[in-house]
Amino acid sequence: MNKFKKSGILKNRSLNIVSRFFLSSFIVISFFYIMPIFINFTAKNFNNKEFANNSKNILNNTLNKDKLSEDDLATEYDERDLLYDILEENNSEINLVRYTTSEIDSLFKEVNYNLDDVRNTKLVKPIDIGLLPNEIKNIESTKKRKAMFIKIVLPLIVKENTRIRIDRNRLFTILNKNSNTEIEKKWLDKKYKQYGVRKNDLSSLKVRMDEIPVSLAIAQAAKETGWGTSRFALKGNALFGQWTWSGEGLKPQNADEGKDHKVMKFHSLQLSVRAYLRNLNTHSTYKNFRKARTDLRNQNKPLDSIVLSKHLDKYAETGSQYIEVLQKIIEQNKLKDFDEARLLPSSKDLESLI
């Protein structure tokens, strides 16, 4: 009787050992089978150090005209968000010197800066005039007044276009990568904010982050300021008559009742140019302008100011008449000669290379 009991106990122990062995083996095998699936799932659905940007699909979507426009994908940002960097610099406590026309003219002669050379060489002296001279309106010769105005604003416009060109080249580098570094992600976050597009919407950012033809910018500045003689230009450094509802500005003297907008004031002419480019590159009013510019890019054509000006009828209340005036200014003053102009390196740039 005891022998049977002992043999039964031994048999049960053997069965328990075998069952535990198989159970342990099953758990171990299941662990190594399930873990890769789990790791893959978490990698796709939770935080990761890098994000894939699927650059080929983005480029294809951007170049395909039948796709949604960048404004269908963009988001409306507040003026303070779009111009935050400009508004910060607007609060600068540095007092800029307002030179006289004779002082500026002497400076131009000293560095041998003249428009004929720029037309021929396509090279612009890196001269940064922060404020327009009050005496510009007293220059009796229209030709001389226009030349003075162009020589002041030309380097500023080329400088801002250069900034955008550098940013655009960096964006293209990112588009051609499968993943981004932390530094690149921070840079992109900054640009999404500046250009008013949703995070990770690289396609819309590519459309908006682009240059404005120099000839078009000069023509608009000339039209809006009367070649630098307007109150807004002399008192507020406002070269493009940009409105504001939140920033510091000058109230139009003949404003209609109920309209509480102001013309935005800027600390310097440079900031006015930067805000102008940001305005054309972000505001929904100018989405057709940006679409036309993208079409020219896709056809490997230069950015033609006459073609693009046709999409600025909403910039002024005069509509189509405003376009005609811009085109006349461009053609009569041969402003397209400056479209390929590039800024010569400043002394600081040269020092950094030594």
C-alpha positions as CSV (number, residue, x, y, z in Angstrom):
1,M,0.0,0.0,0.0
2,N,2.8,2.4,0.9
3,K,4.7,1.4,-2.3
4,F,1.7,2.4,-4.4
5,K,1.3,5.7,-2.6
6,K,5.0,6.4,-3.1
7,S,4.9,5.6,-6.8
8,G,1.8,7.8,-7.2
9,I,3.5,10.7,-5.5
10,L,6.6,10.3,-7.6
11,K,4.5,10.1,-10.8
12,N,2.6,13.4,-9.8
13,R,5.9,15.1,-9.1
14,S,7.3,14.1,-12.4
15,L,4.1,15.4,-14.1
16,N,4.4,18.7,-12.2
17,I,8.1,19.1,-13.2
18,V,7.3,18.3,-16.9
19,S,4.4,20.7,-16.9
20,R,6.4,23.5,-15.3
21,F,9.2,22.9,-17.8
22,F,6.8,23.2,-20.7
23,L,5.1,26.2,-19.2
24,S,8.4,28.0,-18.6
25,S,9.5,27.2,-22.1
26,F,6.3,28.6,-23.5
27,I,6.7,31.8,-21.5
28,V,10.3,32.3,-22.6
29,I,9.5,31.6,-26.3
30,S,6.5,33.9,-26.1
31,F,8.6,36.6,-24.5
32,F,11.1,36.7,-27.3
33,Y,8.3,36.5,-29.9
34,I,6.2,39.2,-28.5
35,M,8.9,41.7,-27.4
36,P,10.0,42.7,-31.0
37,I,6.3,43.4,-31.8
38,F,5.9,45.4,-28.6
39,I,9.1,47.4,-29.2
40,N,8.0,48.2,-32.8
41,F,4.6,49.3,-31.6
42,T,6.0,51.7,-29.0
43,A,8.5,53.1,-31.5
44,K,5.7,54.0,-33.9
45,N,3.2,55.3,-31.4
46,F,5.2,56.9,-28.6
47,N,7.9,59.5,-28.2
48,N,11.0,59.0,-30.3
49,K,14.2,61.0,-30.5
50,E,13.8,61.5,-34.3
51,F,10.9,61.8,-36.6
52,A,10.7,60.6,-40.2
53,N,9.7,63.3,-42.7
54,N,9.0,61.2,-45.7
55,S,10.7,63.7,-47.9
56,K,10.0,62.1,-51.3
57,N,6.3,62.1,-50.7
58,I,6.4,65.7,-49.5
59,L,8.3,66.8,-52.6
60,N,5.9,65.0,-54.9
61,N,2.9,66.6,-53.2
62,T,4.4,70.0,-53.4
63,L,5.2,69.8,-57.1
64,N,1.8,68.3,-57.9
65,K,-0.5,71.2,-58.9
66,D,-3.6,69.1,-58.3
67,K,-2.9,68.7,-54.6
68,L,-4.3,71.0,-51.9
69,S,-2.9,74.5,-51.8
70,E,-0.6,75.4,-48.9
71,D,-3.3,77.6,-47.5
72,D,-5.7,74.7,-47.2
73,L,-3.2,73.1,-44.9
74,A,-2.0,76.2,-43.1
75,T,-3.4,77.6,-39.9
76,E,-4.3,81.2,-39.1
77,Y,-1.8,82.7,-36.7
78,D,-2.1,85.9,-34.7
79,E,-0.1,88.9,-35.9
80,R,2.0,88.7,-32.7
81,D,2.9,85.1,-33.5
82,L,3.9,85.7,-37.1
83,L,6.0,88.9,-36.3
84,Y,7.2,87.9,-32.9
85,D,10.9,88.2,-33.8
86,I,10.3,91.6,-35.5
87,L,8.2,92.9,-32.6
88,E,11.0,92.0,-30.2
89,E,13.6,93.9,-32.2
90,N,11.1,96.8,-32.5
91,N,11.6,97.3,-28.8
92,S,15.3,97.9,-29.2
93,E,16.7,100.6,-27.1
94,I,19.5,101.4,-29.5
95,N,19.1,104.8,-31.0
96,L,19.7,104.9,-34.7
97,V,21.4,107.9,-36.3
98,R,19.4,109.8,-38.9
99,Y,21.9,111.0,-41.5
100,T,21.2,113.9,-43.9
101,T,21.0,113.4,-47.6
102,S,24.4,115.0,-48.1
103,E,26.0,112.7,-45.5
104,I,24.5,109.6,-47.1
105,D,25.5,110.8,-50.5
106,S,29.1,111.3,-49.3
107,L,29.1,107.8,-47.8
108,F,27.9,106.3,-51.1
109,K,30.7,108.2,-53.0
110,E,33.3,107.1,-50.5
111,V,32.5,103.4,-51.0
112,N,31.9,103.8,-54.7
113,Y,28.3,102.7,-54.5
114,N,26.3,103.6,-57.6
115,L,23.4,102.0,-59.4
116,D,25.1,101.7,-62.8
117,D,27.7,99.4,-61.3
118,V,25.0,97.3,-59.6
119,R,23.1,96.9,-62.9
120,N,26.3,95.7,-64.6
121,T,27.9,93.6,-61.8
122,K,24.8,92.5,-59.9
123,L,26.7,93.2,-56.7
124,V,25.4,95.4,-54.0
125,K,27.4,97.2,-51.3
126,P,26.3,96.0,-47.8
127,I,25.3,99.5,-46.6
128,D,22.7,99.5,-43.8
129,I,20.9,102.9,-43.6
130,G,18.5,102.6,-40.6
131,L,16.4,105.7,-41.2
132,L,15.4,107.7,-44.2
133,P,16.9,111.3,-44.3
134,N,14.2,114.0,-43.7
135,E,15.7,116.0,-46.5
136,I,14.8,113.4,-49.1
137,K,11.6,115.2,-49.8
138,N,13.5,118.4,-50.6
139,I,15.5,116.9,-53.4
140,E,14.2,118.8,-56.4
141,S,15.5,116.4,-59.1
142,T,13.1,113.5,-59.3
143,K,15.8,111.4,-60.8
144,K,18.2,112.1,-57.9
145,R,15.5,111.5,-55.3
146,K,14.6,108.1,-56.9
147,A,18.3,107.1,-57.1
148,M,18.8,108.0,-53.4
149,F,15.7,106.0,-52.4
150,I,16.7,102.9,-54.4
151,K,20.3,103.0,-53.1
152,I,19.0,103.1,-49.5
153,V,16.4,100.3,-49.8
154,L,18.2,98.0,-52.3
155,P,20.7,96.5,-49.8
156,L,18.0,96.0,-47.2
157,I,15.8,94.0,-49.6
158,V,18.7,91.9,-50.9
159,K,19.7,91.2,-47.3
160,E,16.3,89.9,-46.3
161,N,16.0,87.8,-49.5
162,T,19.4,86.4,-48.7
163,R,18.2,85.3,-45.3
164,I,15.2,83.6,-46.8
165,R,17.4,81.9,-49.5
166,I,19.7,80.5,-46.8
167,D,16.7,79.2,-44.8
168,R,15.2,77.7,-47.9
169,N,18.4,75.9,-48.7
170,R,18.5,74.5,-45.2
171,L,14.9,73.4,-45.6
172,F,15.7,71.5,-48.8
173,T,18.5,69.8,-47.0
174,I,16.1,68.7,-44.3
175,L,13.5,67.5,-46.9
176,N,16.2,65.2,-48.4
177,K,16.8,63.5,-45.1
178,N,14.9,60.6,-43.6
179,S,15.2,62.0,-40.0
180,N,16.0,65.2,-38.2
181,T,18.4,66.1,-35.4
182,E,17.2,67.9,-32.3
183,I,18.8,71.2,-33.6
184,E,16.9,70.8,-36.9
185,K,13.6,70.1,-35.1
186,K,14.0,73.3,-33.0
187,W,14.8,75.3,-36.1
188,L,11.7,73.9,-37.9
189,D,9.5,74.7,-34.9
190,K,10.7,78.3,-35.1
191,K,10.0,78.5,-38.9
192,Y,6.6,76.9,-38.5
193,K,5.7,79.7,-36.2
194,Q,7.2,82.5,-38.4
195,Y,5.4,81.3,-41.5
196,G,2.1,80.4,-39.9
197,V,1.9,76.7,-40.8
198,R,1.1,73.6,-38.8
199,K,3.9,71.6,-37.2
200,N,5.4,69.0,-39.6
201,D,3.7,70.6,-42.6
202,L,6.9,70.9,-44.6
203,S,5.1,71.1,-47.9
204,S,3.4,74.4,-46.9
205,L,6.5,75.7,-45.4
206,K,8.4,75.2,-48.6
207,V,5.8,77.2,-50.5
208,R,5.8,80.1,-48.1
209,M,9.5,80.3,-47.4
210,D,10.6,82.0,-50.6
211,E,12.0,85.2,-51.9
212,I,10.2,88.3,-53.3
213,P,11.6,89.8,-56.5
214,V,13.7,92.8,-55.7
215,S,12.1,94.9,-58.4
216,L,8.7,94.2,-57.0
217,A,9.7,95.1,-53.5
218,I,11.3,98.4,-54.6
219,A,8.2,99.3,-56.7
220,Q,5.9,98.7,-53.8
221,A,8.1,100.7,-51.4
222,A,8.2,103.6,-53.9
223,K,4.5,103.5,-54.4
224,E,3.6,103.3,-50.7
225,T,6.0,106.0,-49.6
226,G,6.1,108.4,-52.6
227,W,9.8,107.5,-53.1
228,G,10.5,107.9,-49.4
229,T,8.7,111.2,-48.7
230,S,5.5,110.0,-46.9
231,R,4.9,110.7,-43.2
232,F,4.7,106.9,-42.5
233,A,8.1,106.4,-44.0
234,L,9.8,109.3,-42.2
235,K,8.2,109.0,-38.8
236,G,7.6,105.2,-38.7
237,N,10.1,103.7,-41.0
238,A,7.1,102.1,-42.7
239,L,8.1,101.4,-46.3
240,F,5.1,99.3,-47.3
241,G,2.1,100.8,-45.5
242,Q,1.6,97.6,-43.5
243,W,-1.5,97.8,-41.2
244,T,-1.6,96.7,-37.6
245,W,-4.3,96.1,-35.0
246,S,-2.0,95.1,-32.2
247,G,1.4,96.7,-32.7
248,E,2.6,100.2,-32.4
249,G,1.6,102.4,-35.3
250,L,0.6,105.7,-36.9
251,K,-3.0,106.6,-37.4
252,P,-3.9,107.6,-41.0
253,Q,-5.0,111.2,-41.0
254,N,-7.9,110.6,-43.3
255,A,-9.0,107.3,-41.9
256,D,-12.7,106.4,-42.3
257,E,-14.9,106.3,-39.1
258,G,-15.0,102.9,-37.5
259,K,-11.6,101.8,-38.9
260,D,-9.2,101.5,-36.0
261,H,-6.2,100.2,-37.8
262,K,-2.9,101.9,-37.8
263,V,0.2,101.8,-40.1
264,M,2.8,99.8,-38.2
265,K,5.9,101.6,-37.0
266,F,9.3,100.0,-37.1
267,H,12.5,100.6,-35.2
268,S,14.4,100.5,-38.5
269,L,13.9,100.3,-42.3
270,Q,15.4,96.8,-42.2
271,L,12.6,95.5,-39.9
272,S,10.0,97.1,-42.2
273,V,11.4,95.1,-45.2
274,R,11.4,91.9,-43.1
275,A,7.8,92.4,-42.1
276,Y,6.8,93.1,-45.7
277,L,8.3,89.8,-46.9
278,R,6.7,88.0,-44.0
279,N,3.3,89.5,-44.9
280,L,3.4,88.4,-48.5
281,N,4.6,85.0,-47.5
282,T,2.0,84.3,-44.8
283,H,-1.3,86.3,-45.2
284,S,-4.2,84.4,-46.8
285,T,-4.9,87.4,-49.0
286,Y,-1.8,86.6,-51.0
287,K,-2.2,82.9,-51.5
288,N,-2.6,83.3,-55.3
289,F,0.6,85.3,-55.3
290,R,2.4,82.4,-53.6
291,K,0.8,79.9,-55.9
292,A,2.0,81.8,-59.0
293,R,5.5,82.0,-57.5
294,T,5.4,78.2,-56.9
295,D,4.3,77.6,-60.5
296,L,7.3,79.6,-61.7
297,R,9.6,77.6,-59.5
298,N,8.2,74.3,-60.8
299,Q,8.8,75.4,-64.4
300,N,12.4,76.5,-63.5
301,K,11.6,80.0,-64.5
302,P,12.9,83.2,-62.7
303,L,10.6,85.0,-60.3
304,D,9.1,87.6,-62.7
305,S,7.9,90.7,-60.9
306,I,5.5,91.7,-63.7
307,V,3.8,88.2,-63.6
308,L,3.6,88.1,-59.8
309,S,2.4,91.7,-59.5
310,K,-0.9,90.6,-61.2
311,H,-1.8,88.8,-57.9
312,L,-1.4,91.8,-55.7
313,D,-4.7,93.5,-56.6
314,K,-5.8,93.1,-52.9
315,Y,-2.8,94.9,-51.5
316,A,-4.5,98.3,-52.1
317,E,-8.1,99.4,-52.4
318,T,-7.5,100.5,-56.0
319,G,-7.1,96.9,-57.1
320,S,-6.2,96.5,-60.8
321,Q,-5.1,100.2,-61.0
322,Y,-2.6,99.5,-58.2
323,I,-1.1,96.6,-60.4
324,E,-0.8,99.0,-63.4
325,V,1.1,101.5,-61.3
326,L,3.5,98.9,-59.9
327,Q,4.2,97.6,-63.4
328,K,4.9,101.1,-64.7
329,I,7.3,101.8,-61.8
330,I,9.1,98.6,-62.6
331,E,9.4,99.2,-66.3
332,Q,10.0,102.9,-66.4
333,N,12.8,102.7,-63.7
334,K,14.3,99.4,-65.1
335,L,14.0,97.8,-61.7
336,K,14.3,94.3,-63.0
337,D,18.0,95.0,-63.5
338,F,18.3,94.4,-59.7
339,D,16.5,91.1,-59.5
340,E,19.7,89.1,-59.7
341,A,21.6,91.4,-57.4
342,R,23.6,89.8,-54.6
343,L,25.0,91.4,-51.5
344,L,28.8,91.8,-51.2
345,P,30.1,90.4,-47.9
346,S,30.5,93.0,-45.1
347,S,33.7,93.7,-43.2
348,K,32.4,91.5,-40.4
349,D,31.8,88.6,-42.8
350,L,35.3,89.0,-44.1
351,E,36.8,89.1,-40.7
352,S,35.1,85.8,-39.8
353,L,36.8,84.2,-42.7
354,I,40.3,85.3,-41.7
